[in-house]
Amino acid sequence: MDLLQKFKSELHSLGVEEDQKVLIAVSGGLDSMVLLDLARRTGLSMVAAHVNYHKRGEASHKDEQLARDYCTQYNIKFESKSAELSLEESKDGFQAEARKVRYSWFDELCSESSIDLIFTAHHLNDRIETLFINLLRGAGLKGLKSIPRIKGRIKRPLLAFERIELEEYAKAFKIPWRQDESNFSDEYLRNKIRHGLAKEFKDLSERAEQNAGRAMDFLAEADAYFQKLASRRIAQFKEKDDIIEIKDDEWNLLFKEKPLHKYVFEKLGFYPEQLNLLEHFGDSQSGKKIKGKDCVVYRDRKRFLIKEKADSDHQVFHIVSPEGRITSPIKMNWELIKNVNADDLKNPNLGYLNLSKLSFPLTLRPWSEGDKFQPYGMKGSKKLSDFFTDIKLSAIEKENVYILVSGSEIAWVVGFRVSDNFALKSGDKSIIKFELDS
């Protein structure tokens, strides 16, 4: 099978359809120029996209010009972006920052030009090098499957091709390409592996690289299986108001079904390095929490409660007048009134306070450990944490409680109880009504 037919076969296995528009990521190097030529010969509707990082001076400009000239010759739409990155400003290194810039721009182009797919020119040798890099890092299944063939709209139709095949094709069809001299430097770990370990690996067997590719495909299948299994397991957990409840026995079972637990907690929004902490979280007191990447888990009696992280931290609001309305951090309005319906005094969403005892501006803020107040009808103060325990609030419910503070005293635990020091007494005429929108 010649290379073009093999390429068409790969497109079919990737589910690429004839009417789909494709963005080809082009650097000007061998791999991407061969990909561009194969896509052209296949008749795909496509756009070529090149990012010039100016890292190699005049050589970077020549890379861009070569790709541009090829596209001009064959009437292919060519898009380019100039991006100068500073290593000093990069937390993850030049290559990682360049990747972020590149894919962010690709996504923009896809949205602007109704592009369906992104093709990158990663090939089998890239995949093997990445496998060795991830082995050195102690990766799990996700890392050992190496570069995936499909990731969202990104597809990699050259992953089954060896670099030598691409080079032979380029020579046969006189496809222009430029060599990046940095590929020969030992500055990067990938280059050390490429010129050392990966080369020695290839020499061990005639089909060493192809067999490694098959092994990575098997690992990718296993990874996909655990991904599906994790989604099914999460769907079994009780969920209400966007809060996932996991009972103690369900939680403990997850850690007996390794490596499934890694997939479950990753999907829930935790970091891999938090797994050991999560495994022993059941020993924590009720009310404790662990913040993950995208979520927070609370220990709450004989269960665990998980919710997404709030978009922003709790806010503090100052109330400067006896009438008004706010919608953030909570929805609440207040006004002066003359009379009170006795039944309304039992409504926890309504707070009736003696205006003459309040000192403006009032402060609306989240409660914190150590806060105390004197619940209406009681003598003496009580810690809010004890009050919440008495009324059996869950850890997440506690997290969302706000208090209305006058001076240094709590006047109303919003939605729960007014303070006896500010509550209405018989004959009070100066009344302010606070109403919480539930």
N, C-alpha and C positions, 0 to 999 in steps of 0.2 A: 504493500500500500504506500503510495507516494505521500509526501507531507501534506499536500492540499486536501487529499481525500481523508487523511487521518484527522486533519483540522475540522473538516465538515462533520466527521463522525463525532468528534468531541462536542461540537456545537449542538448536535442532535441530542447527545446524552445530557447536556446541560439544560436542555429545554429551550434553547434559543429559537425564536420564531422569525420567519422571513420578514414580517412587517414591523419588527421591533427596531428602534433606533439605538445605536450603540456609541458610547464615548470610548475612544481608544486612548489610554494613557501612554504618551510617547515621550521618551527621554532623548532619543537620538542614538541610543545604544543598539547593539545587535538584537537583543530579545524583542524590544518594542518595535523596531523597524520591521522585523520579520512578522510580528503580529499584525502590524498595520498592512503589510503587503498581502498576507493571507486573507485578512478581512476584506481587502479591496477585491481580490480575485474571487472571493466567495460571493460578492455582490451585496454585501451588507450596507444598509443606510447608516452612515457613521459620521462622527466628528472626531478629529484628532485634537488632543489637549496636551500642552507642554508647559511645565513650570520651570522658569529660569531662576535659580537661586544665586547666580553670580559668584558661586563658591570657587570657581576655577578660572576666573578672569575671562580672557579672550576665548578660552576653550569652551566655556559655558555658552557664549554667544554663537560659536560655531556649531554646537550641538543643536541649538534652537534653529539656526539657519538651515541646517541640513534637513531637519524634519519639516520645516516650512517649505523648502524647495521641492521636496518629494510630494507634499500635499498639493502644491501649485501645479506640478506636472500632471497629476492625476485628478485634478479638480475635486480635491477633498477639503472640506471646510476645516480650517486650522485656527485653534484658539490658543493664546499664550498668556501667561501671567508672570509678572516680575515679582520676586519675593526675596528680599535680602534678610537673612536671619543672623542673629548674633548668638554665638555660643555662650557668651556671658549671661545673656538673658534667658537662656534655655535651662529648664530644670531637668529635662530628660535627655539632653544631648541633641546635636544637630539633626540626626536622622529622624528621631521621634518628632521633633518640632516640624521638620519638613513634611513628614507624613501627615500631620494634622492640617497643615496649610493646604497641602495637595488635595486631600479628600474633602475638605470643607469647600474648596473651590469647585471640585468635580460635582458636588451636590448642588451647588448654585447653578452650574451650567445645565444640569439635568432638569432642574425646575424651570429655568428660563427657556430652554429649547425643547422641552417635552421629550427628553431622552429617557429611554427605558432601562438601559443596562450600561454598566461600566466594565470594560475589559482591561485587565492588567496582564503584563507579560511574564509573570512568574512561571518558571519552568521546573522540571524535576530536580535539577541540581540545586536550585534555590530551596526547594522543599526539603531536600536531604540536609543541607547546611543548617536550615532552621531547626530540623529535628535534633541535630547535634547540639546546637545552642540551647535548646530547651532541655535536653538531657543534662547538660552541665548545670542548669538551673533547678533541677529536680522537679520537672513539670509532671503533671498528671495527664490523664487521657486527653484533655483539651489541648495541651501543649504538644504531646507526642504525636497527635494526628497531623501536626505541623500546619502548613498553609492550607486552608480549606479551599475546595474547588468553588464553593459558592458562599458568599456572605452578604445577605441582603440582595441588593441589585448588582453587587460586584461579582463577576464571574471570571474564572481564570482558565481559558481554554488551552493553555500551553503546559499545564502541570504534568501531563503525561509525556512531554517531550524532553529529551536530553539536549543539553546545550550543543553538543557536537552535531546533532541533527539540524538545529537552527543555523549553525555556522555553514554547514554544507549547502543548505537551501539558499542562504544569502549569497554564497559564492556562485552557485549555479545560475541564479537569476540576477546576478549583479546588483544586489540591493545595497545601497549605500548605508553605512553606519559608522559611528565614531566610538573609539575606545576611551573609557574613563580611566585615566592613569591611576586614580585613587584605588581602583580595584586591585592593584598590585602592591598596595601599601599594607603593612601589618598593623596599622593604627587601629583597625576595627577587628573585633573578634571574628566576624564573619569571614574576613579575608584570611585570617590565620587558619580557620577551619577549611576554607576553600582550597588553599595551597598546601595543606598538611593532611589533617585527618580525613577529609572527604576524598582526597586524591588517593590516599592509601586504601581507603575503604573500597573504592572502585576497582582497584587492582587485585582485590581478594577473590573476585569472581567475575565471570563474563557478564552475568546478569545481576550484579550486586545492586545497581541503582534501580533497575526495574523491580526487583524483588522488594527493595526498601519501599518503593512506591506502593506496591500491593499491601505491604504490612501497614503502611500509614492509612491506606484506604480501609483496612479492617478496623484500625483504631478509630477512624472517623465514624464508622458504622456503630461501634460500641458507644462512642460519645453521643451520637444522635439517639440511640436507644435510651440512655440514661436521661437525656434531655426530655424525652417524651414521658418517661416514667416519673420524673420529678414533677412535671406539669400535672400529671394525673394525681400524684400524691397531694400536691397543694390543693387541688380541686376538692379533695376529700375533707379538708379542714373546714370547720365552721367559720363562716364569714358574715359579719353584720356591720352595716354602716362603714364599710371599707376597713374594718378591723378583723384580722385573722386570729382565731382562737385555736391554740394547740394545747391539748390536755397533756398532763405529765406523762402518761403511758405512751401517747403518740410521739411526744418529744423524745423520750428515751429510746423508742423503737427506731427512730431515724438514725441514731448513732450506732445501732447494731446492724444497720444495713449499709455499711460502707461499700462503695464510694457514693451511694445515692445521696447521702446527707450533704455532700459537697455541692451537688447540683441543686438540691432543694434550697439551701441557704443562699446560694448565688442568685437564684431566681427571685428569692424573697428580698434581696438587696443587701447582703452582707459581704464582707471581705473574706477571702480564704484564710487569712491569718487569724481570724476571729473564731475559727471552728473549735479550738480547744477551750476557749473562754465560754462559748455557747454550750459546749457539752457539759460543763460543770455549773451552768447558770442556775440549774434547779436547786442548788444548795444555797442560793442567795435569799435574802429576806424579801418579802412581798413589798413591791414598790420600787425595787431596784430596776435599772434599765441599762441596755447596751445599745449604743448608736452605731448603725451600720452605714454603708455607703448611701443607701436610698431610704432606709427605714429605721425604726426604733422598736426593740422588743422589750416588754415589761414583764417582770416576774409578778404574778398576781395569784396568790394562794396556790391552788393545785392546777395552775394553767399558765400559759404564756400568751401574751397579747402583742400582736405585731401590727404596726400601722406605718404608713409612709411618713417621712420627715416633712414637717411643715415647710412651706416655701420660704418663710422668714421667721425670725425669732419673735417671741411674744413682745407685744408693744405696751408701752406705758402711755396713758392718756390723762390729761388734766382737764377737769371740769371747772370752768370759771364762773358759770352763771347758773341760776336755779331752773332754767328751762333750756332744753336743747335735745339734740339727737346725734348719735354716732353710729357708724357702720363697721368701724374697725377700732380696736382689735375684736370687739364683739358688737352685735347689733343691740342698741339700747336707746330708749328715749326717756326723758324726765320732764316733769312739769309741776307747777304749784296747783294744789287743789284745796277745796274747803271741807269736803266731807269724804268719808271712807265707808264703803260697803263692808260690813263685818265679814261676809264670806270671802271677800278678796284678801283679807289678812292671812288666809290659809293657803293662798296661791304662792308657791315658791318663786315664781317668775316676777312677782311684784314685790317691791321693797318700799314700804311706807316709813319715812323718817321724819323726825322732828327737825324742821328747818332751823329753828333757833339754836340748836345744839351743834349744827354743822359749821365748820370753818372752811371757807372757800379760799383758794381752789382745792377741790377734792382730787384725789388721785385714784385712777383705775389701773390696777396692775395685777400680774399673776401672783398667786400666793407663793410663799417660800417657807422653807423649814424654819421653825422657831416662831412663826406668826401665832399670835394668841388673840382671842376675843371672848366676850361674855355673851353666850347665846341667849336669845330672848327667853325670859322666864326662868333663867338659872342664876344662881349666886356664885360669884367667883369666875375667874377666867379659865379658858380651856385651850389647849394647843389645837390648832387647826388639824394637824395630822391625827390627833386622837378623835376629833370631831368627825373626820372623814371615815375613820375606822368604825366609829359607832354607827354611822349611817351606811356602812358597807359599800363605799365607793371603790371602784376598780382603780388600778394604777393609771390607766389611761384617762379615766374620768377625773382623777385628781389633777392630772397634768393640765387639764383644760379649765380649771377653776380660776376665776378672777375675784378680786376683792375691791371694795370701795372704801378708801381710807380718808378720814378727816383728821388733819393734823398728824398725829402718830397712832391713832386708834382706828381699828376696823369698824366701820359702820354697818356694812352689809357684805356677807359672803354671797356673792351674786348667784342667784338661782337656788339658794338653800336657806339661809337664816339671817335675819337682821340682828344687830347687837342690842342687848338690853339697854345699853347706855344711850342709844340713839332712837330706840323704838318709841312709838306713840304711846302716850299715857292718857288717861281719862281727862278730857277737857282741853287737850292740845288743839290749837287752831292754826298754827303755822305748819303746814304739811307739804312735803315734797314727795311725789310719787315717781319711783323708778320702775320702768317696765322693760324686761328682757325679752327680746324677740327670739322665740325658740325655733 
